[in-house]
Structure formats: structure tokens, C-alpha cells
Amino acid sequence: MTSATLTAPGPGTPAQRPAHRDGNVLRWLGAYTASMIGDSVYYMALAWAASRAGSDSQTGLVLAAGSIPRAVLMLAGGVLADRLGPRRVVIGSDIARCLVVLGLAGALLFTSPAVWMLIAVALVFGVVDALFLPAVGALPPRISAPGQLARIQGLRGLAARGANVAGAPLGGLAVALGGPVLAFAAAGVLFALSLPLLLLVRMRPLPEQPEAAGEPGTAWQELTDGLRHIRRHPLLGPLMLVIAVSELGFVGPLNLGMILLARQRGWGATGMGWIVAAFGIGAGAAALLLAVRGRVPRGGLVMCLLVLVGASGVGALAYAPSVAAAVVIAALVGLLMGLGGALCAALVQTATEPAYLGRVTSVSTLFTHAVAPLSYPVTGAAVAAWGTGPVFVASGALCAAGGAIGLAFTRLRRAELPR
């Protein structure tokens, strides 16, 4: 569908089942939640094993190794999802992750973790992630009606927040009870638990493909065709600009800048933990709101305004007079940016032709999971040179520029989510 506005179903159209009451969606949600918790446990176990096997620099190398194939192969993962179907790619990815992690747990029964072994596993895991992330993002339009996509994004956000909350303590408990072996085994079991649910998920048939999709060609031709689809589309091009610019301004202050700010203000790890938790609570509340409500009128305009207002909170964080004030600001930022991000994802999925879902999702995921983290060293160097205040303000301004870019496009301002 290429139009910005979608009409309500006619009198003869059967009512859509709400996503939170749709067994097909709930099976997908259960599989996604188990997989995300498995991810959290895996990264906890990997960090712990790396810190015991090598130096601080080697630990950083192990943790960074997976990001290289993820960045390089993400777009190829989108092509594969469109060629084979996202469900097949997600199932194959979870099987691969399960075997790799359980294989590592088995190897550690007979030998101590070595840095080279952990780097190899991280690289393989990064390759699999490059396939998994575009495919899992392309699944929602194939498992429910278009009018439920905003609600599904809310449910997905709740699952991701819940996985973050549950995964780290579970990984820590597994490490405490049985070391990295038990933690890696627990992650593998969680990946395995998602497989029966994924196998039971039913896929909606794709509508007749437009002539623009053309016949399948080489992987390179399909990739360039997907990029042209984004560039020429009246909504997708502006949406990708909003994602790219706002993420660059948002990720650095939240993930690295907050650590530096807490240290500078003397708030300590406890204060930083409260601030990060407040952001997570705000983002979780946004996900719950969207999951319950199911639709926000004038979705494109609301999304851009939420990014603009949330960006001002990013700049204000550096000037919070106390931990309590920073906690309140962080909760508001999480609420506004979380809701804006979920609306953006829903707009991307409703605007994309089904034949291009994997490739379009891979581009947006590339910005959020690969390009935006490149701002970490820039953020650190800028804080060292100018302090946290100017850096947070500049980051907020860059984030606000993403919302302003969206407002500059008439079709995006008038975009509506389907009813």
C-alpha cells in the first residue's frame, strides 16, 4: 500500500480481532519474548566469561565483535527475509543461536573459556543477528490485520522491556549458581522454547505483488531495488531520515552520556540505575498505552511532535538539579520517545509493500543497531572536551532535528495508521 491514509473497513468487512486476543499474535509474542530473554542471558554470560578469561581491553573486544557482522550483513539479512519469508528466517536463526550457545556451554564443561573462543562465538552470533533482526521486524504485518500493527508494536515494546528486566537478573543468577556454563545453557534453552511457538504461527498470504516489485534477481539487484523503493516512496524516505537523525542524537546520551553525567554529578551507580530504570518505566508505559489503545489518530504528526518534545528532555537531563529531578525527566523522555518510536515503526510497516518488508526493516534496524552506536566514541570525546551540558543540549538538538525533518514532509504530517 503506497497511500499515506488508509480507510476504515466497509460495512461488509468482518471485524478485526484485537491483537492481544489473537492467539496467532500471542504465540508470536511468546516466542519473541523467550528469544529476547535468551539474548539478555547470553550477553550477561558472554560479558562474565570474557571478564574472567582476559583483560579489560580483551573483554571489550569480545563484546564488540558481534557488532561487526551485524552492521556489515544487516541489509543482506533483509534481502534473505524477503526471499525466503521472515518466519522461515526467524526459525532458522533461533535454531542456529540455540545450537551455537548450547555448543559453547558443552565445550566449557571440558575447558576454561578462552578469549579466541568467545570472539568466535560472538562473531557467529552477530552473523545470525544480522539475519534475525530484519526478519523478526518484518513478521508483524504477516501475522495480523493492518489495523492491529500499532497494538502489536506496543506488545512488542512491552515484551522487549520485560525481557530486559528479567534477562539480566536471570543471567546473573545462572552465573552465580553454575558459572558461564549454566548461563549459556539457560540462554540456549530459552531459544529452544521459542521454536515450538514459532512453528505454530500462521502467516497471512501476501497480496498480489505490484509490478514495481519485478521478478526476483540477484541478491544485489534485490537490495538496490529495496533501497530505490525507500527513496521513491513518499513516506518511507522521510521516515528513514527521522529514524537516522533522531537515533544519532538519542543513543549516545542515553547509553554512554548518562554514565558520564552520573559520575560527574556524584550520583553514583545507584543514581544512574534509578535514572535508567525510570526511562525504561516510561518506555514501558508508552508500549502499554499503544497496546491497549491500538491506534493514535494523526499518527505521523503525533510521532514528529513526540520526538520534538522528547528531545527537549534529552537536553534538560544534564541540568537536572538532583537525582529525583533526573528520574522524572528520564521517565518523561522514555514515555515520549518510546511512544514516538512505536508509532514510527507502525507507520513504516503499514506504508511498506509486503514484498519489501524485510529490506525496509533491515535499513531501519541498521540505523538503530549499527549506525547509532557509532556515536559512543564521539559522545565520550565531546564530553571530555566540553562537558556534559553542551553535549546533551547538542544531542537533544540533533534528536529534535529528526522530528523537524518529519514535520517538513506534508505526506508524513498527514499520515494515518489504519483503522
C-alpha positions as CSV (number, residue, x, y, z in Angstrom):
1,M,0.0,0.0,0.0
2,T,1.5,3.3,-1.0
3,S,-1.0,5.8,0.1
4,A,-0.5,7.7,3.3
5,T,-4.0,7.4,4.6
6,L,-5.9,4.1,5.0
7,T,-9.6,3.9,5.0
8,A,-11.8,2.0,7.5
9,P,-13.3,-1.3,6.5
10,G,-16.6,-1.2,4.9
11,P,-19.9,-2.5,6.3
12,G,-19.4,-6.0,5.0
13,T,-15.9,-6.4,6.3
14,P,-15.5,-8.7,9.3
15,A,-14.2,-7.0,12.4
16,Q,-10.6,-7.5,13.2
17,R,-9.7,-9.5,16.3
18,P,-7.7,-7.3,18.7
19,A,-4.0,-8.3,18.7
20,H,-4.0,-9.0,22.4
21,R,-6.8,-11.5,21.9
22,D,-5.4,-13.1,18.8
23,G,-3.8,-16.5,19.5
24,N,-1.6,-16.2,16.5
25,V,-0.2,-12.9,17.7
26,L,0.2,-14.2,21.2
27,R,2.1,-17.2,20.0
28,W,4.5,-14.9,18.1
29,L,4.7,-12.7,21.2
30,G,5.6,-15.6,23.4
31,A,8.3,-16.8,21.0
32,Y,9.7,-13.3,20.7
33,T,9.8,-12.8,24.5
34,A,11.6,-16.1,25.1
35,S,14.1,-15.2,22.4
36,M,14.7,-11.7,23.8
37,I,15.2,-13.1,27.4
38,G,17.6,-15.6,25.9
39,D,19.5,-12.7,24.3
40,S,19.9,-10.9,27.6
41,V,21.1,-14.0,29.4
42,Y,23.6,-14.8,26.6
43,Y,25.1,-11.3,26.7
44,M,25.3,-11.4,30.5
45,A,27.1,-14.8,30.3
46,L,29.4,-13.6,27.5
47,A,30.5,-10.5,29.4
48,W,31.1,-12.5,32.6
49,A,33.1,-15.2,30.7
50,A,35.1,-12.6,28.9
51,S,36.0,-10.6,32.0
52,R,37.3,-13.9,33.6
53,A,39.2,-15.0,30.5
54,G,41.1,-11.8,29.5
55,S,41.9,-8.2,30.3
56,D,39.6,-5.3,30.2
57,S,40.5,-4.5,26.6
58,Q,40.0,-8.1,25.6
59,T,36.6,-8.1,27.3
60,G,35.7,-5.0,25.2
61,L,36.9,-6.8,22.1
62,V,34.7,-9.8,22.8
63,L,31.6,-7.7,23.4
64,A,32.2,-5.5,20.3
65,A,33.0,-8.5,18.0
66,G,29.3,-9.3,17.3
67,S,28.5,-5.8,16.1
68,I,30.8,-6.1,13.1
69,P,28.9,-8.8,11.2
70,R,25.7,-7.3,12.4
71,A,26.5,-4.0,10.7
72,V,28.0,-5.5,7.6
73,L,25.3,-8.1,6.9
74,M,22.1,-6.4,8.1
75,L,21.0,-5.3,4.7
76,A,21.7,-8.8,3.3
77,G,19.5,-10.2,6.1
78,G,16.6,-8.1,4.8
79,V,17.1,-9.5,1.3
80,L,17.0,-13.0,2.7
81,A,13.9,-12.3,4.7
82,D,12.1,-11.2,1.6
83,R,13.3,-14.1,-0.5
84,L,12.6,-16.9,2.0
85,G,9.9,-15.4,4.1
86,P,10.5,-13.8,7.6
87,R,9.1,-16.8,9.5
88,R,11.5,-19.2,8.0
89,V,14.5,-16.9,8.6
90,V,13.5,-16.3,12.2
91,I,13.1,-20.1,12.9
92,G,16.4,-20.8,11.3
93,S,18.1,-18.0,13.2
94,D,16.7,-19.3,16.6
95,I,17.9,-22.8,15.8
96,A,21.4,-21.5,14.9
97,R,21.6,-19.5,18.1
98,C,20.4,-22.4,20.2
99,L,23.0,-24.8,18.7
100,V,25.8,-22.3,19.0
101,V,25.1,-21.3,22.6
102,L,24.5,-24.9,23.8
103,G,27.6,-26.0,21.9
104,L,29.6,-23.3,23.8
105,A,28.1,-24.5,27.1
106,G,29.1,-28.0,26.3
107,A,32.6,-27.0,25.4
108,L,33.0,-25.1,28.7
109,L,32.3,-28.3,30.6
110,F,35.7,-29.6,29.5
111,T,37.8,-26.4,29.2
112,S,38.0,-22.9,30.6
113,P,36.7,-20.1,28.4
114,A,39.4,-18.6,26.1
115,V,39.2,-15.2,24.5
116,W,39.5,-16.6,21.0
117,M,36.6,-19.0,21.6
118,L,34.4,-16.2,22.9
119,I,35.2,-13.9,20.0
120,A,34.4,-16.7,17.5
121,V,31.0,-17.3,19.2
122,A,30.3,-13.5,19.3
123,L,31.1,-13.3,15.5
124,V,28.8,-16.2,14.7
125,F,26.1,-14.7,16.9
126,G,26.5,-11.4,15.2
127,V,26.0,-13.0,11.8
128,V,22.8,-14.7,13.0
129,D,21.6,-11.5,14.5
130,A,22.0,-9.8,11.1
131,L,19.5,-12.3,9.7
132,F,17.2,-12.4,12.8
133,L,16.6,-8.7,13.4
134,P,15.2,-7.8,9.9
135,A,13.1,-10.9,9.8
136,V,11.6,-10.5,13.2
137,G,10.7,-6.9,12.4
138,A,9.1,-7.9,9.2
139,L,6.8,-10.6,10.8
140,P,4.0,-8.4,12.4
141,P,2.3,-7.4,9.1
142,R,2.2,-11.1,8.1
143,I,0.5,-12.4,11.3
144,S,-2.3,-9.9,11.8
145,A,-4.5,-7.3,10.1
146,P,-3.1,-3.9,9.2
147,G,-5.3,-2.2,11.8
148,Q,-3.6,-4.1,14.6
149,L,0.0,-3.1,13.8
150,A,0.2,-0.2,16.2
151,R,-1.1,-2.5,19.0
152,I,1.4,-5.2,18.0
153,Q,4.2,-2.6,18.3
154,G,3.0,-1.8,21.8
155,L,3.0,-5.5,22.7
156,R,6.5,-5.9,21.2
157,G,7.7,-3.0,23.2
158,L,6.3,-4.5,26.4
159,A,8.0,-7.8,25.6
160,A,11.3,-6.1,25.0
161,R,11.2,-4.1,28.2
162,G,10.1,-7.2,30.2
163,A,13.0,-9.2,28.7
164,N,15.4,-6.5,29.7
165,V,14.1,-6.5,33.3
166,A,14.0,-10.3,33.6
167,G,17.0,-11.3,31.5
168,A,19.8,-9.6,33.4
169,P,18.8,-11.0,36.9
170,L,18.2,-14.4,35.4
171,G,21.6,-14.4,33.7
172,G,23.2,-13.2,37.0
173,L,21.5,-16.0,39.0
174,A,22.6,-18.6,36.4
175,V,26.2,-17.4,36.6
176,A,26.1,-17.3,40.4
177,L,24.7,-20.9,40.6
178,G,26.7,-22.6,37.8
179,G,29.0,-20.1,36.2
180,P,29.0,-19.3,32.5
181,V,28.2,-23.0,31.6
182,L,24.8,-22.8,33.3
183,A,24.1,-19.3,31.9
184,F,24.9,-20.2,28.3
185,A,22.8,-23.4,28.7
186,A,19.9,-21.3,30.1
187,A,20.1,-19.0,27.1
188,G,20.1,-22.0,24.7
189,V,17.0,-23.4,26.4
190,L,15.2,-20.1,26.0
191,F,16.0,-20.0,22.3
192,A,14.7,-23.6,22.1
193,L,11.5,-22.7,23.9
194,S,10.6,-20.1,21.2
195,L,10.8,-22.7,18.4
196,P,7.5,-24.6,19.1
197,L,5.6,-21.3,19.3
198,L,7.1,-20.0,16.1
199,L,6.2,-23.3,14.3
200,L,2.6,-22.7,15.3
201,V,2.4,-19.1,14.0
202,R,0.2,-18.9,10.9
203,M,1.2,-16.5,8.1
204,R,-1.2,-14.3,6.3
205,P,-0.9,-14.7,2.5
206,L,0.7,-11.8,0.7
207,P,-1.5,-9.7,-1.5
208,E,-0.8,-9.7,-5.2
209,Q,2.6,-8.1,-5.8
210,P,2.8,-4.8,-7.7
211,E,4.6,-4.7,-11.0
212,A,7.2,-2.5,-9.3
213,A,8.5,-5.4,-7.3
214,G,9.6,-7.1,-10.5
215,E,10.9,-10.6,-10.9
216,P,13.5,-11.9,-8.3
217,G,17.0,-11.1,-9.5
218,T,20.4,-11.4,-7.8
219,A,20.7,-10.5,-4.2
220,W,22.4,-7.3,-5.1
221,Q,19.6,-6.4,-7.5
222,E,17.0,-7.0,-4.9
223,L,18.9,-4.9,-2.4
224,T,19.2,-2.0,-4.7
225,D,15.6,-2.4,-5.7
226,G,14.6,-2.2,-2.0
227,L,16.7,1.0,-1.5
228,R,15.0,2.5,-4.5
229,H,11.7,1.6,-3.0
230,I,12.5,3.6,0.1
231,R,14.0,6.6,-1.8
232,R,11.0,6.9,-4.1
233,H,8.3,6.3,-1.5
234,P,6.5,9.4,-0.2
235,L,6.5,8.1,3.4
236,L,9.4,5.7,3.8
237,G,12.2,8.0,2.7
238,P,11.2,10.7,5.3
239,L,10.6,8.1,8.0
240,M,14.1,6.7,7.5
241,L,15.5,10.2,7.8
242,V,13.6,10.7,11.0
243,I,14.9,7.4,12.4
244,A,18.5,8.0,11.4
245,V,18.8,11.6,12.7
246,S,16.9,11.2,15.9
247,E,18.7,7.9,16.8
248,L,22.1,9.6,16.4
249,G,21.0,12.3,18.8
250,F,19.4,9.9,21.3
251,V,21.5,6.8,21.7
252,G,24.8,8.5,22.8
253,P,23.4,10.5,25.8
254,L,21.2,7.6,27.0
255,N,23.8,4.8,26.9
256,L,27.1,6.5,27.4
257,G,26.4,10.1,28.4
258,M,24.3,9.0,31.4
259,I,27.2,7.1,32.9
260,L,29.5,10.2,32.5
261,L,26.8,12.5,33.8
262,A,26.2,10.4,36.9
263,R,30.0,10.2,37.6
264,Q,30.4,14.0,37.1
265,R,27.5,14.8,39.5
266,G,28.5,12.3,42.1
267,W,25.2,10.4,41.8
268,G,27.0,7.0,41.7
269,A,25.9,3.8,40.2
270,T,22.7,3.8,42.3
271,G,21.6,7.1,40.9
272,M,22.3,6.1,37.4
273,G,20.4,2.9,37.9
274,W,17.3,4.8,39.1
275,I,17.5,7.2,36.0
276,V,17.9,4.3,33.5
277,A,15.1,2.4,35.3
278,A,12.8,5.5,35.1
279,F,13.5,5.7,31.3
280,G,12.5,2.0,31.0
281,I,9.3,2.5,33.0
282,G,8.4,5.5,30.8
283,A,9.0,3.5,27.6
284,G,7.1,0.5,29.0
285,A,4.2,2.8,29.8
286,A,4.2,4.1,26.2
287,A,4.2,0.5,25.0
288,L,1.3,-0.4,27.3
289,L,-0.7,2.6,26.2
290,L,-0.3,1.7,22.5
291,A,-1.1,-2.0,23.1
292,V,-4.3,-1.1,24.9
293,R,-5.4,1.8,22.7
294,G,-4.4,0.2,19.4
295,R,-4.3,3.4,17.4
296,V,-3.4,7.0,17.7
297,P,-5.2,9.5,15.3
298,R,-2.9,11.5,13.1
299,G,-0.1,9.1,13.8
300,G,2.5,10.9,11.6
301,L,2.0,14.3,13.2
302,V,1.9,12.9,16.7
303,M,5.0,10.9,16.1
304,C,7.0,14.0,15.0
305,L,5.7,16.2,17.8
306,L,6.6,13.5,20.4
307,V,10.2,13.3,19.1
308,L,10.4,17.1,19.3
309,V,9.2,17.3,22.9
310,G,11.1,14.3,24.0
311,A,14.3,15.8,22.5
312,S,14.0,18.8,24.9
313,G,14.0,16.4,27.8
314,V,17.3,14.9,26.5
315,G,18.9,18.3,26.7
316,A,17.4,19.0,30.1
317,L,18.8,15.9,31.7
318,A,22.3,17.4,32.0
319,Y,20.9,20.3,34.1
320,A,18.7,18.3,36.5
321,P,19.5,19.6,40.0
322,S,19.1,16.2,41.7
323,V,18.7,12.5,41.1
324,A,15.0,12.8,41.7
325,A,14.6,15.5,39.1
326,A,16.6,13.5,36.6
327,V,14.4,10.4,37.3
328,V,11.3,12.4,36.5
329,I,12.8,13.8,33.3
330,A,14.0,10.4,32.2
331,A,10.6,8.9,32.7
332,L,9.0,11.6,30.5
333,V,11.7,11.1,27.9
334,G,11.1,7.4,27.9
335,L,7.3,7.9,27.6
336,L,7.5,10.4,24.7
337,M,10.3,8.8,22.8
338,G,9.0,5.3,23.4
339,L,5.6,6.2,22.0
340,G,7.1,8.1,19.1
341,G,9.4,5.2,18.2
342,A,6.5,2.7,18.3
343,L,4.3,4.9,16.1
344,C,7.3,5.3,13.7
345,A,7.7,1.5,13.4
346,A,4.0,1.0,12.8
347,L,4.0,3.7,10.1
348,V,6.9,2.0,8.4
349,Q,5.2,-1.3,8.4
350,T,1.9,-0.1,7.1
351,A,3.5,2.0,4.4
352,T,5.8,-0.7,3.1
353,E,4.7,-3.0,0.2
354,P,4.7,-6.6,1.6
355,A,7.3,-7.7,-0.9
356,Y,9.8,-5.2,0.5
357,L,9.2,-5.6,4.3
358,G,12.5,-7.4,5.0
359,R,14.6,-5.0,3.1
360,V,12.9,-1.9,4.6
361,T,13.1,-3.3,8.1
362,S,16.8,-4.1,7.6
363,V,17.5,-0.4,6.7
364,S,15.7,1.0,9.8
365,T,17.4,-1.7,12.0
366,L,20.8,-0.8,10.6
367,F,20.3,2.8,11.8
368,T,19.2,1.8,15.3
369,H,21.5,-1.2,16.0
370,A,24.7,-0.4,14.0
371,V,25.0,3.3,12.9
372,A,23.7,5.0,16.0
373,P,26.1,3.2,18.4
374,L,28.9,4.8,16.4
375,S,28.1,8.0,18.3
376,Y,29.5,6.5,21.5
377,P,33.2,7.5,20.9
378,V,32.0,10.9,19.6
379,T,29.9,11.4,22.7
380,G,32.8,10.4,25.0
381,A,35.3,12.7,23.3
382,A,32.8,15.6,23.3
383,V,32.1,15.3,27.0
384,A,35.8,15.2,27.7
385,A,36.3,18.4,25.7
386,W,33.2,20.5,26.6
387,G,31.4,18.8,29.5
388,T,28.0,17.0,29.7
389,G,25.8,20.1,29.5
390,P,26.7,21.3,26.0
391,V,26.9,17.7,24.7
392,F,23.4,16.8,26.0
393,V,22.0,20.0,24.5
394,A,23.6,19.3,21.2
395,S,22.3,15.8,21.2
396,G,18.8,17.0,22.1
397,A,19.0,19.5,19.2
398,L,20.1,16.7,16.8
399,C,17.2,14.5,18.1
400,A,14.8,17.4,17.6
401,A,16.1,17.9,14.1
402,G,14.7,14.4,13.3
403,G,11.2,15.4,14.4
404,A,11.5,18.7,12.5
405,I,12.5,16.8,9.3
406,G,9.4,14.7,9.6
407,L,7.2,17.8,10.0
408,A,8.7,19.3,6.8
409,F,7.1,16.5,4.7
410,T,3.4,17.1,4.2
411,R,2.6,13.4,3.5
412,L,4.3,12.4,6.7
413,R,2.4,15.0,8.8
414,R,-0.9,13.8,7.3
415,A,-0.1,10.0,7.6
416,E,-2.6,7.9,9.4
417,L,-2.4,4.4,10.9
418,P,-5.1,2.0,9.5
419,R,-8.3,1.7,11.4
